[in-house]
């Protein structure tokens, strides 16, 4: 497993000793998931917070060399049946630099439109905005997903759309609709060494894209994003490390930058 993942043997040993949530960065977790996926093993989260494991249809059933098969009873953690007709489309794109509207207004509109599509078309998912680029997944009935993407592809607020994956899915990974944006110091433990953030989502595999979006969905429920009710104006822009997200607030003077606050706190009082 260490050789297949490109990880050290000590890293694999450390992860195997963990009982409970695995303490590892997103790149390490994606490397593991991709190797297992290549062997025909799929993971799917359960409604009760557990994790289900299954063998993908048509995958090799023999046990790979060096990996033992447990002789104990298999604990069934996922009791859900696959969602009939579920389809998943993953894509990335770039914010249109010719659009005069600030990014925070665009993301607010995407949040509202996505919530409406969930109700009217049963299409859910997530959009992650970073440094003027978008990574998103759409899930739901195939015809509805294709229709939504068709409308999205004609939207002039972004350009350079590229589909990462467009295929049936055993079930939804994102049963709601959400938008996550920005980059904060507290994110470094989870995505600090994430190469996709440097490469503008280029070269992401479907498993890697889903892994990154799952991490961002979790981060959205943590501080400082969890208290974000509106991006007009964004109250987090002063602490945001994402240039595209923070540029409007900095240019308009609506929100103090972190450097300004630091200088003010360090200046002598009159």
N, C-alpha and C positions, 0 to 999 in steps of 0.2 A: 504494500500500500504506500509506503514512504517513497519508493522508487517511482511508482505510477503518478503520485501527486507532486513529485519534485520537492518533498519536504524531508526534514531530517527524521531519522528513526526515533530520536528522543522526543520530537514534537508529537509523533503518533503515539508513543507510549504515554506521554503526559495527558493527551486528550482521552485515551482509553481509560485512564485512572479516574477521570472526572465522573461524578455521579450528580446528575442534575444538569442545568444549563451549561453548555460548553463555553469556556472562556477562551475565545480565539477571535482573531480579526476576520473581517469579511472575506479577504483574499484566501486565507487558509480554509475557511469553511466552503467557499466556492470550489476550491481545488478538490476537496474531498467529495463534494456532491457531484462534480463533473465526472470524476473517476467512477463512482458508484453508478452514475447514470450510464456510462459507457458499458458497464457490466450488466445493465438491465435492471438496476435497483432504483426505485423511485420513492421519494419521501413526500408526505403530504400532511400538513398540520390538521389537527382535529379540533372540533368545536370545544372540547373540554380542556384544551391546552396541550394535549399530548401530541405524539407524532406517529403517524402510520407509515408502515413500510410495505411495499409490494413489488412484485416482479412484473415489469412491463411486458405486455403481450407481445409475443414473437421474439423476446430476448433469449439468449442462451440460458439453459436451465442448469448446466453443470456448474459445480463449485469451482471457482478459479483456483489455480495452484497456490498453495500457501495460505488460503483462507479457510479455516475450519467451519463446519456446519454444526450449529448447536444441536445437542440431542435432547434438550429440554423442550417443554411445551412453549408454543409461540403465543405471546400475549397480544391479543387483538385490541389495539388502541383506537382504531378508526372504524366506527360502525356505520359510517355514511355510505350510501350507495353512490356511484359516480353520477354526476349531474348530466342528464340526457341532453345531448345537443350543445354542450358547452364548448365555446370556441375562444381562443386566446390569440390576440395580436399584439406584438411588442414592436415599438418603433422609436427612433430618435430623430430629432430635428434641431434647427437653429432658429433663434429669434430673428425676425427680419429687422436688420439695422435701419431700413428705410421707414419703419413704422414710427411715427412721432410719439405715440403713446408710451408712457413709462411702463417698465416691466411689471411693477406691482399691480397696476390696473389690469393688465392682461391676465395675470394669475388669478386675480379676483373674479374676472369674467369666466375663466376656465373652471373655477370652483363652482360657480353658480350653474353653468351649463352642464357640467358633469353630474351635479345633483339632480337636475331636471331629467337628464337622460336615464338615470337610474330608475326614476319613477315611470317615465313614459315608454322606455325601450328595454328596460331590464339590462342595461349595459353598465358595468361597474369597472373599477380599476384605480390607478393612481398615476399622477404625473409628478415627476421630480425635475425641478429647474435648477441648473447649476451653471454659472458663468455664461449666461446667455444661450444655453443649450437645454433641450428637453429630452427626457427619457420617460416613456409612458407605456402602460399596458392597458388593453381593453379586453374585458371578458363578458361573455353572455351568449345569447343565441347567435349562430353564425351570420345569418342575414342582417341582424341588427348591428353586430360588430362591424361587418363590412360596410354597412350604410353609414355608420358613425365615422369610420376611418375615411370614407370617401368625402364626407363633408369637411373633416379635419384637413385632408390633403389639399383642399381648395382654399383654405384659410390663408390669407396673405400676411397674417401676423407672424408666420414662421415659414422657413424655407428648408431646402435640402433634406427632405424627409427620406428616411431609410428604414425599411422593414427588417427587423431582426428575426422575427418568427411570426408565422401565420398558419396556425394548425389547431386541430381539436385538442381539448384538454380534459383530463378526468374530472376536474372540478375547479371551482374558483379559488384562487389564492387571495383575491382582494374582493370580498363580498360587498364592500362599500365603495364610495368614490372619495378620494382625497387628493390634495395638492400639497406637496412638500417643497420648500425652497430654502435657499440660503446655506451658509456654512458657518459653523460656530466653533469656538475653541473646545467646547465640550464634546464635539463630534470626533475629535482626533483619535480617541480610543477605539472607535468603531470603523471609521473610514479614513483615518489619517494617512495610510499608505495605499489608498485605493488608486490603482493606475488608471481606471476608467475616468476618474475625475480630472486627470491630467490630459487624457487623450480625447476628451469630448465624446465619450461613449462609443468611439470607433472600435470595431473588432470585438465587441461584447458578444458572447454566446448567449443563447436563450437562458441557460441555467444561470449564467453570471448576471444577466440583466434582472432576472427574477430575484436572485439573491440580494443584489444591491437595492432594488426597490423594496424588498421585505425589510431590510435594515432601515431604510429611510422612513418606512411606515412606522416602525417601532420608535425611531428617533422623534417622529412628529408628535408622539404621545408623551415625550419627555421634555424637561426644561431645556431651553427657553421656549420652544415652539408650542408647547401644550397650552400656553395662555394666549396664543395668538388668535384673536377673534376677527380681526380685519387687517388688511394690508393697505388701507387708504386713510391716512398714511400708515406705513409700517412702523410699529413701535420698536421693532428689533433691528432696524437698519443701522443704528449706531454701533451695535456689537457684531454685525454680520461681516464675515470675512470674504463673502462673495462680492466681487466687484460689480457685477451686473445688477445684483439685487440692491446694493447699497448706493449706487451711483446717483439715482434720482434724489434720494433724501439728502445726500451730501451736496448735490448741486443746487437744490432748492432751499437748503438751510432749514428744513422743517425738523430735522433730527440731528442732534449733536453726535459727532463721531466719537469713537472710543478715545482717540488721541486728544480731542478737545477736552473731554471730561478729565483725562489724566492730567493735562496741563493746568486745568482749573484747580484741581485738587492739590497740585504741587505748588501753585503760586501763593505768595504770602498774602495774608488777609490785611486789608487796610484798617 
